[in-house]
Amino acid sequence: MEVLIVWQLWLTGLIGIWLIISPWVYGFSSDAGAMWNSVIFGIIVFILAIWVGTGQKNNKS
């Protein structure tokens, strides 16, 4: 498995955060389906970025 560079993990985490806040930034928070889709996928992306980052930190021994 190829090791991801730290900036890629940070960028992925920021994309997750952006997905979480984008319904309010772009004004589609009144559409419940689109809002929850964006929030849930943002949370998943953010958690996976953290998980991969901590896994790589532990494997660098």
C-alpha positions in Angstrom: 0.0 0.0 0.0 1.3 3.4 -1.0 1.9 5.8 1.9 -0.2 9.0 1.6 1.5 12.3 2.0 0.5 14.4 5.0 -0.9 17.2 2.9 -3.2 14.7 1.2 -4.7 13.7 4.5 -5.2 17.3 5.5 -6.9 18.1 2.2 -9.2 15.1 2.6 -10.1 16.3 6.1 -10.8 19.8 4.8 -13.0 18.4 2.0 -15.0 16.5 4.7 -15.4 19.7 6.7 -16.5 21.5 3.5 -19.1 18.9 2.8 -20.5 19.3 6.3 -20.8 23.1 6.1 -21.7 23.5 2.4 -25.5 23.3 2.8 -25.4 26.5 4.8 -22.8 28.2 2.7 -24.6 27.5 -0.5 -28.1 27.9 1.0 -29.6 24.5 0.3 -30.1 23.6 4.0 -33.9 23.8 3.5 -33.7 20.8 1.2 -33.5 18.1 3.9 -32.4 15.3 1.6 -29.5 17.2 0.0 -28.5 18.7 3.4 -28.3 15.3 5.2 -26.6 13.7 2.2 -23.8 16.4 2.3 -23.5 16.3 6.1 -23.4 12.5 6.4 -20.8 12.0 3.6 -18.8 14.9 5.0 -18.7 13.1 8.4 -17.7 9.9 6.7 -14.9 11.5 4.7 -13.6 13.4 7.7 -13.6 10.3 9.9 -11.8 8.2 7.3 -9.2 10.9 6.8 -8.5 10.9 10.6 -8.5 7.0 10.6 -6.0 6.7 7.8 -3.8 9.5 9.3 -3.6 7.8 12.7 -3.0 4.4 11.0 -0.1 5.8 9.1 1.3 7.5 12.2 1.3 4.2 14.0 2.9 2.3 11.1 6.0 4.6 10.9 8.0 2.8 13.5 
